[in-house]
Amino acid sequence: MKPARILVIAGSDSGGGAGIQADIKTVTMLGGHAMTAITALTAQNTLGVQAVMPVPADMVLAQIDACVSDIGVDAVKIGMIGSAEVADAVAARLERIDAPVVFDPVMVATSGSVLADTATVAAFDRLMRRATLVTPNLPELAALGGEAAVRATGAALLAKGGHGEGEQVIDRLVEANGNEHRWAGERIDTSSTHGTGCTLASAIAEGLGRGLTLSQAVARARLFVRIALHEAPGLGAGHGPMGQGRVRLDLDLGGPATNQVTLPAADHDASVAFYRLLGLRQIVASGGRYARFEGENGATLSVEAADEVDGRAVVFLEVDDLDGAVARLRTAGHRVDDPVAQPWGWQEARLRDPAGNPLCLYRAGENRRFPPWRLS
């Protein structure tokens, strides 16, 4: 299966936290092929942007043409655009390209440095009219004239809630046909937020490039961003980079993921000590009857009191569409329990394979590795 070909039109970040560097990491980790048309070179780090050198419009177009004419493109992501001239030139060129476009209207870096002057912001209108989706944060949405102004361009709008108040971050997608979707998640306490907008937009573009619907692509991209925030390496003295490279086995990439096994434990303390000795990291402890461990590849293993699991190991298969998987199995004649929302944040459906081995189809998202009660 060929990877989705994603053309990223954006600025470079010498510190590796945002821009083209974040885009390439994101698209690659999601299984796509990243191509680039660099609009500006920046000297920056976690503390701010020290210098910017825009790339001439003809060179930006040459990069686009080189990629499209040979490799082809399944989706486009636009980030920092560099200048009004480049914005107009890119918009004109994209009118010849039949692929979804995700436009992240970058105006200000996480550090507060301005990355788009007034003339460039004014030129965003033409890009929005070509875009499939525009992904402003709340200050950017206000600078663009508000929700009505963005929707008047015909693009769908993802209003990102990271700059809002409160413990919940609410992201709202309004599709071009008016359908609305909302996602809410607990705010993640971290200063390593450099590149969140770039990462989200690139992840959405990769999803659209592989054929996901807009709402599916956004949901998957949000999960990617949240795991990458949890996995931030803590580099630099300011707003540090995210951990895109450590998002492992946390997303559905087209099929079930074998990422969790639960083993029966007759002696809970002995089992916990054994798996710690092997080098697994304990991430959950519950009542002396359940413990979960994480491996370096992102897979998890649990031990649970033997009477809770009928004395048998349970293999967990994470699926993106749990209801669909259950329906397919039932149509084929297999007995599967109804999906149940568990208090630990997982949707689960239990069954047995033809040999009688217990299985669990489930969807956990970030709660598999990063539940609110994760051990520090």
N, C-alpha and C positions, 0 to 999 in steps of 0.2 A: 504494500500500500504506500503510494507516494505521499510524502509530507505536504501539508498545506504550505504554499509559497506566499510568504508575507513580506510585502515591501514596506519598509519603515522609512518615513521621510521626517527627519528630526535632527536636532543638534547633538553634538558629542559632549560627554561629560568626562573630563580627565580623571575625576575621582572615582568613576565607575559606579556611582550610585543611581544615577538617573539617565535620561536621554537614551541615545543609541545603545549604550552599554547595557542599561537595564532592559531595553527592548529585546536585544539579542539573547540575553540570558533567559528572559521569559518565554520567548517564542521557542527557543531550543528546548527548555525543560518541558514544554507542553507538547513537544514532538513535531513542531513545524520547522520550516527552513526560512531563516531570516535573511533578507536582502536589505541594503541600506542606500539611501540618498541623503547624505549629510548636508544640512542647511547652514550649520555654524559650528565653529570650533570654540570651545570654552576652556578656560583655565579655572577650575573650581575644585572644591573639596567639601567636607562636611560643614565647614564654617561659612561658606559663601562662594560667590562667583567673583573671581579676580579680574578676568578679561574675557572679551567676546570678539571673535572675528567672523563676520558673516561670510558665507560662500556665495559667489556670484550666481545669479539665476540661471545662466546658461550652463554652468557646471552642475547645478542641481538637476536640471532637465537632462543633461547628458548621463548622469547616474541612473535616473529613472528609465530612460530609453534603453540603456545598456542591459538593465535587468529584464525589462518587459519583453524586449525583442528576442532574447535568447531563452531565458528561463521561464518566463511567463509569471503571472501573478494571480493568486486566489483571493487576496484581501490586502487592503492598504491601511496603514496606521500613520497618522500625521501628528507630530508633536510640535516642538519648538520650530517655528517657521523662518525666523531670522530677519525678514524684512517684508515690507508691503509688496515690493517688486517680486520677490520669490513667491509670496502668497498668490498673487495674480497669475504668475507663470505656472505654478503647480496646479491651481484650479483649472486652468485652460487645458493642461496636459491630461489631467484626470478625466476630463470630459470625453476623452478618446478611449478610456480604459473601462472595460465592463467587469467591475469587481466591487464588492462592498468596501466602503471607506469609513474608518473610525477616526474622528477628529478630536484630539485632546487639545483644547485651546490654551496652550501654555502661555501664561503672562508673567507669573512671578514664581521664582524657585522656592523650595521649601524654606530656604534660609532667609527669604525676603527679597532677594535680588531681582530686579526687574528684567525680564527676558523678552518683552515685546513693547515697542513704543506705541504712541497713539495711532500713527498711520498704519502700523501693522495690524493692530486690533481692528481698525476700521475696515481693513481688507479681508478680515475673517469671514465677512458675509458671503462672499463668493465660494469660499471653501465649505461653509456650512450648507450652502445650496447643493453642493455635490455630495455631501456626506450622507452616509446611511445613518450614522449615530454621532452625536456630539456629546462629550463627556466633561462638562465643566464642574469644578467645585463651586461652592456657594458664592464666594467673592467673584469668581470668573463669570458665573451666570448673571450676576448683577451688572458686571461690566459689559456684558453682551446685550443688555437691555431687558433681561428677565426672561421668564419661561415663554411668554407669548411671542417675543421677538425671535427666539430660537426656533420655536415650532412653526413660525410663519415661513421659515426657509424650506419646510418640507422634510427636514431631518427628524429622526427620533431623538429624544433627549434623555440622557442619564444624569440626573442631578445628584452629585455625590455629597454625602452628608458629613464627611470627615471634619469640616470646619464648623459644624453645628454645635449646639450646647447639649449637655446631658451625657449620661453613661451609655446610651444607645446611639449607634451610628446608623442612620436610616438613609438608604440609597433608593431613589425613585426613578423608574424607567417609564417614560411615556412614549409609546410607539407612534409612528406616523399616522396610524389609523385611530389613535386616541386610547387604545388599550393601555392600562396602567398596571405596573407590577412594583411591589415594594419588598425590600429586604432589610432586616434589622439584625444587628449583632452587637454584643457588648464591646465597648471601646477597649482596645488593647493598649495597655499602659507601656508605652515605649517612646523613646526619642528617635529611634531608627526608622524614620518615615520618609527619608529621601528617595524619591522615585516611585512613590505609590501611584500617582496618576499615570505616569508612563507605563508602569507595569500593568495596571488595570486595563488601559486602552489596548496595549499590545496583546494581552491575554484574550480580550474580547475579539480582536481582529483574527487571532489564530483560531478561535472557535468558529467564527463566521467563515473563515477560509476552509475549514474542514467540514462545513455543512450544517452546523448547529443553527437553531433558530436564535433570534436576537435575545430572547429571555434566557434560553439555555446558555448561550455564550456569556451573558452577564453573570448569571449565577455561578458558573464555573470559574470565571475570572475573579469574582469576589472571594471565593474560597481560596484560590491561588494566592491572592494578595494577603489574606488573613494568615495563612500558613507561613508565608514569607516574612510577615511581621513577627510572628512568634519565633521564627528561626533566625532573626537578624543577628549578625556576628558581633555587634557592638564595637564597630571600628570608628575611629575619629573622635574629635572632641566636641562635635556639634551634632547636626541631624545626620545620623549614620545611614549606611546603605542597608537594604533589606537582604533576606536570605533566600533569593530565588533558587539558588543551586541546591538547597536542601528541602525543596518541596518534593517529597518522594512517596509514592504509593498513596497519595491523598486525593487523587482525582481520577474519575473515570475517563479513560482515553479510548473508549470504543468497546470495552468488554469488561467482564468481571475481574476484580483484583483480589488475589489471594493474599491477604495482608494481616490476618488475625487468626490465631488458634487459641482455644481454651483447653487446658489440660486438667484432669481431676487431681486433687491433692488430698491424700489421707493425713499427712502431717504438714499443715500449712507453713509453719515456721521453717521446717526443713526444706520445703520446696522453694520458699523465698530465698533462703540462704544459698541454695544450690544455684539458682539462676543469677543471683548477684555474683556469685563466685565465677560463673562463666563469663561475666562481663556485661550482662544486659543491664540497662538502666531502669530502675523501678520508677514508674510514673503515677501509679494509683495504688492505694492501700485502703481496704474497706473491711472493717469489722473482724479482722483476723480470719476471714473466710474467702477473700478475693484479693488478688494483686495482679497488676498489669505491668509488663516490662516492654521496653522499646529497644530494638536493635539499631545498628548504625545505618542500615539500609531503609529505615522507616517502618519496617514491619513490627507488629506487636504480638506478644504472647502473654496469655493470662493463666493463672492457676486459680482454681475455684474448688471449694469443698466438694468432695466426691459425690455426696448425696444430692448436691444441687445440679449435677450434670449426669446423673445416673451412672457415674463411674466410667464415663467414656469421653474421649477427646472430641471436641467440636471444632470443625473447620468453618471459618467465616469467609464468605465471598461478598465483597462490597460491589454493589451495582448502582448505576446512576438512576435507572428506572425500576424501582422495586416492584411496583404494581404490575408493570409490563412483564417482568421476569416471572412473577407468580402466575400471571395469566397464561404465559407460554407453557409453563410446566403443567398446569392443570389441563390445558387443552390436549397435551400429550399423554394425559392419564395419570400423572403423578399427584400424590396427596401433599398439599402444602398448607400450613397454617395461614390464617389471615395475617397480614402485616400488622404489627402492634407498635405503637409509640411507647418506648421504654422511658422510665424516669431518668436514666443516665444519658438521654439525648440521642439514642439510636432508634431507627425504625428497623424492626426485625421480623422475619418470617422463617419459621423453623420447618425442617423437612428431613427426610432420610434418603440417601441414594439407593440404587437397586441392591447394594450389598448390605444395607441397613446401617451404614455409617451416618451419624448425625451431622447435619449441615445447618448453617444459618445464613440466609441471604439478608443483607442489611445495607443501610446507608447511615453513616455516622459523620461524614465531613470532618471538621476540625476536632470534634469531640472524641475521636479515636485516640489521637495523640495529645491533644491540648484541651481536655475537659476543664471546667472551672476549678476542679479540685485536684488538678495535676500537682504532684509533689515537686517542690523546688529543689 
